[in-house]
Amino acid sequence: MAAINELLRQIEDKNLRERLEKEIAELSKQKKFGLVFEDHIPERTPLYGIEIRKGTLVAVKGEDIRDVYVVTSISDGIAQCMSKATRETIEKPLDTLVAVAQFGEPIFPSLIPMGKVENAPDSQLWHTLIEADNYHALQLLEYLYPGQVDCIYIDPPYNTGARDWKYNNDYVDATDSYRHSKWLSMMQRRLKIAKRLLNPENSVLIVTIDEKEYLHLGCLLEEMFPEARIQMISTVINPKGNRRDNEFSRCEEYIYFVYLGNSKIFTNGSDMLREVDEDVDESGKGSSIRLRALLRQASNHGKRSDRPNLFYPLLFESNTGKFMGHGPVLSISDDRNNYIAPEGAVAMWPIGANGTELTWNLQPSTLMEKYRQHFLSFGRWDGKQRTGYYLSAGQEENFKNGMYDIVGQDQDGAYIIKLKATEERDVRPMTIWHKKSHSASEYGTTLLNNIFHDRRFSFPKSLYAVHDAIRFFVANNPDALIVDFFAGSGTTLHAVNLLNAEDGGNRRCILVTNNEVSDEEAKSLKKRGLQPGDEEWEKLGIARYVTWPRTVCSIEGHDINGEPLKGDYLGTELAMSDGFAANVEYFRLGFLDKSSVALGQQFREILPMLWLKSGAVGPRPILTGEGLPDMLILEGSNFAVLIDERYFGAFLRELDAHSNVEHVYLVTNSEDAYREMSERISVPHVTQLYRDYIDNFVISSRRN
């Protein structure tokens, strides 16, 4: 139907066009069963800020983006353009045109740096925010991380008819008879690429939705992920309800979990805290859970050098063995043997059986919070008998009965964590979530208002609702890669930073959002004579006005005016004003000319992508000066680039001196030269530039 409608628009005979439209409208009323939706005309995206040259696909600013032209020549600021549909020629001033990307045609993306926040200068971990149409950003991410993403969390537009999303640069409202079909078409194209991002062996796709599209979405997911296990849960996000005339007051929405490979939820220990906290009374005698081992094993990134912020002593009364609290976190250079415990106390360190310095699983503040809430208890040594609460050295084997885990040693023996197991059962989250912390009003809107002091974004998710949904799948994966390509206000990155702060993880998050303004803002700006692409317009877009400032403020711990944020994060002693030890790079998606890339003329533009493709380890490299070096190998970085293959011998010697390099990029047009050089390089990942880059996006466009 969409293709037919596009053809109808090209019929010049008005009477014939109207008769055909009437007949086709009658045909479209026929009943269809199952998941049937139109494969609409490929979406087209305006690319404001992109240089217009001969051969560029363009549209006229402010007009229907489906009416596209090819620039045939440019002279004195005037472009000669030929319509792709009718072949007629028009002349337009360059400043009235905008470049257009049509889905299904090859694109050659670049990343244009827009800003960064660095609040953890000693950390190698960098998150990413990409300002772009998410379809093109997904094409880029597929090149960077095919099959490598552990978790995708998305909160797509709910298609309520409130003009909150666009199809082909035009808002879709309740009067559009094809709005459900357009929504499904939009989602299918993006999920097709998203599926190729996910690790097929162990990953999860999480999608939130409300009643308008949840049935359609469920059918689409079953069709697109036939090999997956799919589960839908209901979650209360508006406890007061959304009152409507003559209808029930709706208070919930839905979350689909698509389990790929061996993916499963982790329900042990602190991972279940938010799901059972309301069932435990003050004495701690309510529902109980098994707490995961407090000591992190070396094989699970548990060495002191991996997470120095989790190396601290637990303190016990020397006479009774009663738990007293914890001592200070020691820096990596501090010798624990120089620490003097308070009088009457003995210190217990996270030391492995072979004497290796390990770490605890929890930050000190989180550990104490769980202790106060009775989710963590320590046994006492009565000084007379060994009950399993205190063990002398050499007696460990006598008490490995499944109820206790040895977690550390002191000078005389080993203390044991006593697991709460009054009821020996596996507590699992229910399929209906009703948590105060999931209220979108209090922990979404109010939280954002405390940062901005105005309402810049409608209906943000509760920080803790997103935190909990993700946590079930990445709690045991401290190095997970998490993607959100409907990033909105940036709640997902905020939640990932909170997760990392709670358990010392190094999870990395990539956000993608466009820079659209609201329908009301667009009308107001147009009345002022502004157009998309103008600076005044773009600075009010969601990426620049909401997502990025929220990211900076939450990480640095202040509001938009620079005043410290108030309060603590729920369930922790983490003050919001302390921010997070995190770093983020902010990019805008740009597009390159294929010929220039092939000739090696745009290495600077591609360099940020190489950094991301290599895992975004350490600060992004920046080239200074006019020319290009023969090779690029930076201290602290995990990738290297040979730009001039004549210097391969010197490049090999440099690689030998940089054992941390895991990714190598070789710039050469010769397949034989690439094969010969790559065989002599002993690093895990070797890539040919620029052949790998160009071929990927040509092939990807055909596949999509």
N, C-alpha and C positions, 0 to 999 in steps of 0.2 A: 504493500500500500504506500509506504513512504516513497519508494522509487516512482510509483505511478503519479503520486502527487507532485513530485519534482518535475516529471515530464509535463503534467498538466499546466504548470506555471509557464512553460515555454510556448504554449499555444496562443498565438496572437488573436485568433478569431474568438471574441468574447462570448458570443452565443454558443458556439461549439464547446468552448471550455466549460461554461456553466452547465450545459446539458450533460457532458461527461461527468462533471463533479457530482451532479445530482444522482446519476445512475450508480456511480461508484459508492456514494454514501449509502444507498440502499443495500448494495452488496455487503458493505462492511458491517451491517446490522445482524448478519446471520450469526447464529449461535456457534461458539467455538468451545470445545472442551479441552481440559488439560492445560499445560503451560504452553500457550501459543502466543507469541508476540512478534511484532514486526522487526525485521532487521533494517533499521532506519538508515537513511542517507548517512554516510560516514560523518562523524563529527568533525567540525572545523574549529580551530582555535586561533584567535587573533594573537599576534606576536608583537606587542608594542615594544618599541625600542630596538627592533631589528632593522638593519639597514636594507633599504629597498634598492635592488639593482635589476638590470635586464634579466628576464627569466623568472623573477620572483612572482609567486602567487600572491595576489592582493585582493582586498575588499575595500569598499569605500567606508570610511569611519561613519558610524551612526546608521548605516544602512544594513540590510539583510546580509549576514555573512555567507549565506548560501549563494549569493550572487558574486562569483569570484572571477578574477581577471588575471591574465598573464601580462606582465610588463614586457613590451616589445622594444621600447627604446625610451631614453630619458634625455631631455635637452632643456637647459635653462630652468631646471626645477619643475618641468612639466613632463609627466609620464604618458606615453602612448600605451594604452592597454587594450587587450583583446579578450572579450567575454569567452569563457570556456564553454558556455552553453550555446550561445547564439552566434559566436564568432564575430560579432559586431565590434567596432573599434571606438574607443572613447579617449578623451584627453582629460587628465586630472592633475592638479598640483600635487606634488609629492607629499606635502604635509596633510593632505586630506585622505591619504591611503594608509592602510596598515597591512603588514605581511600576514599571511595566513598559512597555518600548517593543517593539512588534511590528513586525517587518520588513514593509514594504509599506505601512505607514501613514505619513503625513507627519510629519516631525520638524522642529523649528526650533531648531537647535543654537546654543550659545554657547560661548565659551572662558573658563574661570575660571582666572585666574593662580594658579599654585602655587609658583613660584619662578623664579629666573634666575641664571645665572652670566655674568659679564662680565669676560673676560680680554683683551679687545681694545677698549678704550674709544674708540680712534680709528677703528675699523672700522665700516662701515655694514652689515656682514654679520651676520645673526642666524639661527641654526638654530632648530628647533622640536621639542619633545617633547610629544605629545598623549596623555594617559591616557584611554583610551576603548575600548569595543568597536570593533574595526576596521571593521566594516560601516558604522556611523554616522559614524565619522571619515572614511571614504572618501566618503560622501555630502557631508560638509562640504568635503573637498578637491576634489570635482568642481565645487562652486560657486566655490571659490577659484582653481583652476588647471586648467580644462578644456583638454585638448590641449596643456598647457604643460610637462609633466614629461619630462625627458630620459632618466631611468633609474629603473626600479623594481627593487629587489633585495629578495626575500623568502625567508625560511627558515621555511615554515609547519610546523605540527605534522606529524610523520611518520606518525601513526596506527599506531604499533607495538602498540597494545593495552595500553600501560602507564599508562593513565588520565592522559595528559598534555594532554588538551584536552577542551573541553566542547561539547555540542550541546544547546541549550535549557536551559542552566544545569546540565547533568548530565554527569558524566564519561563518556566513551565508552571501554569497555575491550574486551578480546579476546573476551569472551562475547557481545558485541552482534552479532547476525547481520546488522545493517544498518550496521556501522561503516564499511565502504568506501563505501556509498551515502551515508551522512550526510556523510562527508568530502568526497566529490565535490560534493554539494549545497552544502556550506559554501564550498568553493573557487570553484565556479561563480558564486555570488552576488557574491563579492568581486572576482573577475577581470573580471566584466562591467563593474563600475564602474571598476576599475583601467585597463581598456582605454580608457575615455573620458578618463582623465587623461593618457595618453601622447600625445606629439606624433606624429601619424600620418606626418609627413614624415621624421622621423629620431629614433628612440628605441629603447630596448631594455627588455625584461622579462627578469629573471634570477630563476629559481626553483631552489632546491636541494631535493633529495628523496632518500630511500633506496629500497631494493628493495621495500618494502611497497606503495608507491603509484606508482612511477615509470612503469609501463605505463599505468595509468589516467590519470595526469597528462598523459602525452604525447598520449593520445587526446583528452583534454579541451582541451588547448592547440591541437591541430590543428582541432578543431571550432570553437573560439572565435576563432581567429586565422587564418582560411583565406588571408588576403592576405599573411601574414608568412612569413619564412624561419625555420625552427626547427631548432636543432641541440642535441644532447645530448652532454656530455662526461663522462668519469669522472674523479674526483679522489680521491686517497688522502688521507684525513683521520686515519686511525688506523694508522700504519705497523706497529704491533705486532699488529694484528688483533683482532677480537672473537671469541674462541673460543666455540664452541657444540658441544654433544655431537653426535657423528655428522654434523657438517656442516663444510664449508670455513670457514676463519676469514676473516670479511669485514673488509676494510680500507678500502673505498671507499664513496663515495656519488656522486650524479649532479647535474649542473647543466644545466638547460634555458636556452638563450638564444633569445629570441624577437625577431628583428630586424624592426623596422617601418620602412617607407619606405626611405630611403637609409642606414640604420644599417649600420655596418661596424666591424670591429675595427681598432685602430691598432697596427701592429706595428713602427713605425720607432723607432729610437733607444732612449732610456731607457725607453720604454714596454714594451720587451721584456726589460728587465734581469732580472727574476725568472725569466723563462722560459728564458734561455740562460746564466745565470751559472754553472751547474754544468758547462757544456760548454767553458769557457775555461780553459786551463792558465795557469800562473804567467807564462809569457812572453807571453801574449795571442795565441798563434798558433792557437788553436782556432777554433771557429765564430765568425764575425765578423758585425757588423751595421752598417747605416748609422745614424749618429747624426743625429737631426733637427737643423736649424740651431740653433746655440747662441744666436744672437741672435733675440730675439722681435720680430716685426714690429709696427709701430704699429697696423696693422689688426687685430691679434690681441691687443688690450689690452696692447701692449708698450711704451707710452710710460712714461717714468720716473714721471710723476705717477700712472699706473695701479697700478704695483707698485714703490714706492720701496724695498722690502726686497730687490730684485733688482738694484740699481744699485751696482756695485763694480768696481774695476779688476782685470784680469788682469795678472800681472807676468811679464816676460821679461828674461833677461840681455841687457844692451845690446850685448855683444860678439858673442854667438852666436845670440841669439834663442831660447835654451832656456827652456822654461816653468819658472817658479819657484813659482807658487802664485797667491794672490789677496791683494788689499788689503782694507781695511775697507769695510763697507756704509756708504754716505753717506746721511745724512738728506736729505729733500727740500729743506731750506734750505741745505745745504752746496754750495759751488761747487767742481766738480771741478778747476778750474784752480788752486785753492789747495792741492791735494793734492801732496805731495812724495814721489815713489817712493823706496824704499830705495836706498842707494848701489849702483851697478852694475846697476840695474834700470830698465826702462822700462815705463810703465803703458799698458795698452790698455783703452779704455772702450767700452761698447756704444753706438756712435754710428752713426746711419743715414747713407746716402749724401748726404742733404740737410742733414746736421748736427744732426738731431733726436736728443735724448737718449732712448735706448730702454732696454731691460733685457736681461739674460741670461735664458735659459730655466730656469736651475737656481739653487737656493740655493747659497751657497759650499760648505757642508759636503757637499751632494749632488754638486756638481761634482768636488770632490776625491776623494770615494769612487769615482766612476765613473772618474776618472783613475787611481787606484791599481789598479782592477780591469781596466784596459786597455780600457775601453769608450769612452775619450776620449783621443785623442792629439793633440799639437801638433807641427807640423813645425818644423824649425830652419833658421835662416838661416846659411849658412856664410860669409857676407861676400864671396863671390866670384861666385857665379852665382845667378840666380833660378831656383829649382827648383819654384816654386809654393808654397813654404813661407813666403816673405816677398815682398811685392810693394811696389815703389815706387809712389808715387801716380801714377795715370794708366795703370797697366799691367794693371788688373784684367781687362779683356776678353780678354787673352792666355791667361788660365788658367781660364776658365769651361768646363771640360771635363767637368763632372758629378762629378768626384771631390773637389772642394774647394768650400767655401762661404766667402765673405768675411763675416766676422762683426764686424769693428770696425776702428777706425783709431787710430793714434797721431799724433804731430806730423809724422813723416817719411813714413809710408806705411801699409800695411795688413797685418796678420797674417792668416793663413788657418788655419782649422781643417782638419787633415788627417783625413779620415774613414777609419776602419778598413774596408778593403774588400778584404782578402786573398782572399776568395771573394765574387764578385759574385752574391749570391743574396738572395732575400727570405725571411728567417727568420720562420716563423709558428708559433704555439703548436700543439702536438699536441692530439688529442682525449682523451688520457690525461695527467693532471697528477700528477706524483709529486715533490712538493717538500717538503723538510724543514720549510720555513716554514709549510706548510699543515697541520701536525699540530695537531689540535684539543686534544690533551692539553697540549703544551708551550706553544703560542701562543694557546690559548683558556682552558683551565682554570687553568693555572699563572699566566697573565697576570692573570686575575681574582683568583686567590688572593693575588697580590702586592698587590692593591688592598684586598681585604676581609679577608684573613687568615682566611677561613672559606669554606666551600662554599655560597654563596648561590644558585647557578644551575647546573643540570646541563647538560652538553654544550654549552658556548658554542663558537661558531665561532672558528677561528684568525683573528686580526686580519688577517694577511697574505693568507689565502685570500680574504677579502671584499675587501680592498684590490685584489688582482690581478684578480678577476672584474670589478669596477667599472671599474678603470683602463683596461681595453682599450677602453672606450666613451666615457670622459669625459676622457681624457688631452689631447685637443685641444680640449676645451671647458671653459675655466677658470671659466665662469659657470654650469655645469650645475646643474639642480635634480634632486635625488635623493630618492626616497621609499622608506621601508621600513615596511609596515603590519603586519609580524609582528616587531617590533623586538627582542623578547627582552631580552638583557642590554645592547643598545645598541652592538653591534660595528660596525654600518654607519656610524653617526655618527663613531665613533672612527677608522674607516678613511678617511672623507672628510676629517677633520681632518688625518690623516697625509698624504693626497694633496695637500691645500692647502699644508701645510708644506714638502713636497718641491719644489713648483714655483711657489709663490706664487699659487696659484689662489684663486678666490672662490666655489667650489662650495658650494651650500646644501643642507642635508639636513633632511628632515622624518621624524621617527620617530613611530610609533603603536604603543602597547602597552596591553593591559588591565592591571588591578591585581589579578589573581587570585593567590591563594596556592596552594601545592601541595596535593595530596590529603591527604598526611600532616599538613601544617600545619592544614588545615581540620578534620580530625578532632580534633586536639589542642585547637584553639581552641574547638570546639563543646563539648568536655568541660568547658571552663572557663566555659561559659554565654555565649560570645560569638557574635555573628552578623555576616555581611557588612554593612558599613556602620558598624560600631563602630570607633572610633578605633584600638583595640588590634589589630583585625583588619586594617584598611586599611594601617596603617604597615608591615605585613609583606608587602604585595602587591608584585608584581614591579616595577611602575613606580616605587614609592616606596622600595623596599628594595634594588633592583638597578640598574635602568636609569638613574635620575636620579643616585644617588651615583656610579656609574661615570662618567657624563658629567662631573660636576663634578670628580672626582678626576683624570681623564685630562687635562682642560683646564687645571686648576690645577697639575698635576704632583705630586700627593701622594697618599698612601693614605688610608684611611678615618679613620686616627688623626692625620692632618695631617703625617706624616713623608714626606720627599721620596721619590718613586719611584726605584728603582734601575735602571740599565742604559740602553742606547740602543735606538732602533728599528732593526730589521735593515736593512742596506743603506744606512744613513744615519749621520750623526754627530749626529742629533737626540737629545738626552738626554730621557728620559721625565720627569725632574724639571723640565725647562723648560716642560712643558705645551704648550699650543697657543694661538696668538693667535686666539681664537674666542669667540663669544657665543651663549648659548642661552636661550630662554624655555621654561618648562615650564607646560603648561595641563592642566586637566581638562575634559572635554567636559560641558557642561551643556545643558539644554533649556529653551526659552522658550515662553510662551503666545502663540499666534498673534494673539489679539486685542490683547494688550498691545503686541506688536511693531507691529501695524498702526496703533495709536494713537500710536506714537512714544514709548512709555513706557520702553523698554529700550535706549536708545542706548548707555548705558555698557556694557551687556553685549555689544553688537554691535561696539563699537569695536575690540577686539583682532582680530576677524575682518577688519575693514576694513584694518587694518595689515598683516595677512597677505596679504590679497587684492592689496594694492598692492606686494607683494614683500618685506615684512619689512625695509624699509630704515631703518636707524637705530633708536634705542631706541623701544620701544613707548610711545605716548602715554598718559598717565594724567590723567584729569580730577580736579580737586580742587574742593571746595565742593559745595553742594547743587544749585544750578540748572545749566542747560546754557547754553553760550555761543551766540550767534547764528550763529557760524561757527567752524570749527576749521582753522587753518593754522599749523603749527608749523615753527620753524627746523630745518633738517636732515632734515625728513621729505619724502617724495615724494608725499603725498596731502593733499587738502583736503576739508572737508565743509561744505556750506551747510545749517545746521540750521533756520534760519528764512528762508524764501524772500523775505520782505519786505526782506531786506538784500542782495538779489542785486547791486545796483549797487556797494555797498561791497565785496562779495565779489569782483566782477570786478576792481576796482582792486587788491585785495590779491593776486590771482592774477598780475597784471602785474608785481608786485614780487617774485614767487617763481617764477623761471624753472625751478626744479628739480621743480615739481609735474607729475606724469605721470598721476595718478588723481584724479578729482573725483567726489564723491558728493553728489547733490542730494536733500534730503528734501522730497518733495511728493507729494500724493495726486492731483494733476492731471496727466493725460497731456499736455494742451496746454501747461501751464506748463513741464513737464519738457522737452518738445520745443523750446519757444521758448528756454529758458535754455541747453540743451545746444548749440544752434546758434551761440550767441555765445561758447562756450568753446573755445579752441583748444589742448586738451591731448589726448593719444592716447586716454585712456579716461574716459568719463563714464557714471555709473551712477545709476539712480533708486532711492532708498530710500523706503519699504521694500518697494515693489512687486517689485523685482528679487529681493530675498531671499526673500519669501514665495512668489512664483510658482515660483522655482527648486525649492524643496523639495516643493511640491505636485506639480509635474510630474515631478520626479525619482522620487518615491515610486510614481507610476503606471508609469513606465518600468522601474523595477527589479522 
